[in-house]
């Protein structure tokens, strides 16, 4: 609800930031992003007490590399996003 408040949305509008939600401000508008952040929180963020923002950033970098390169996704027929997008498993430099 806080992200649909006038106080929040007015700042976005002031800076020309496009708001992605329907007229009701429903979370279903961004269901794929919501599912992604659910995974990030439950598989990475909630499991660790980070010392500072730098450690959080490093952990998120590792998590997204895992998410895209080695984590199998049921909705992708148990392939990784990289396998689906690139047609093969790829490994990016750390």
N, C-alpha and C positions, 0 to 999 in steps of 0.2 A: 504494500500500500504506500510506503514512503516514497517509492520510485514513481508513483503516479500523482503525487501531491503537486499542487500548483507551485509551491516553493521550489521544488526540485525541477519540474519541467520548465518553469519560466527561465531558469538559469541556462538550461540547454538551448532553449529557443533564442535567448539573448546572444549566444555564441554561434548560432546557426547550425546547431547539432540536430540532425534528424532523429526523431523519436520513433522507435519501431514497436508499436503496439496498436491494437484496435481502439476504437472510441471508448471502450469500456476499460481499457488498461489491463487487459487479461494476459496472464502469463502464457497462455496457450499460443500466443502469437510467436513466441520464440522457443517453442518446445524443444527443438534440437539443441539450442544453446543451453537451455535449462537442464537437459539431460547431461550434456557435457560437464557443466559446472557441478552437478550432483556427483558425477564420477570423480572429478578433481577433488572435491571436498572429502568424499568418503574414502578414496583410495590414496590420498596424499596429505591434504591439509590437516584433517582432523586427527591423523595418526602421529603427528610430529609437533613438538613444542619448539618452534623456530627461535633461534637466538635473536635474529634481527631480520630486516627486510632483505638483506643480501642473501642470507641462507634460504629464505622463502623463495626468492627469485631463482636460485640455483636448483632448488627442489622442483619448482614448477617446470623449469627447463628440462630436467631429467624426466619428469612425469610425462610431459607432452611428447618427448622423443619416444618414450615407452608406449604411450597411447597410440601414436601413429605408426611405429615401426615394429613393435613386438606384441602388443595386446590384441588378441583376437576379438572380433565383434560379431555377436550373434546375428545382428541385422545385416552384416556384410558377408553372410554365409561362412562365418568363422575364418575370415581373412582379416588382415590388418588394413587400415586405411591406405597405407602406402602401396600395398599389393593391389588394391582395387584401383587407386588413382594412377599409379605408374605401371601397373601390370606385372610388377615384381616387387620383391622385398628389397629395399635399399637401406644403406647405412650411411648416415650423415656424420661428419666429423663432430666431435664433442665440443 
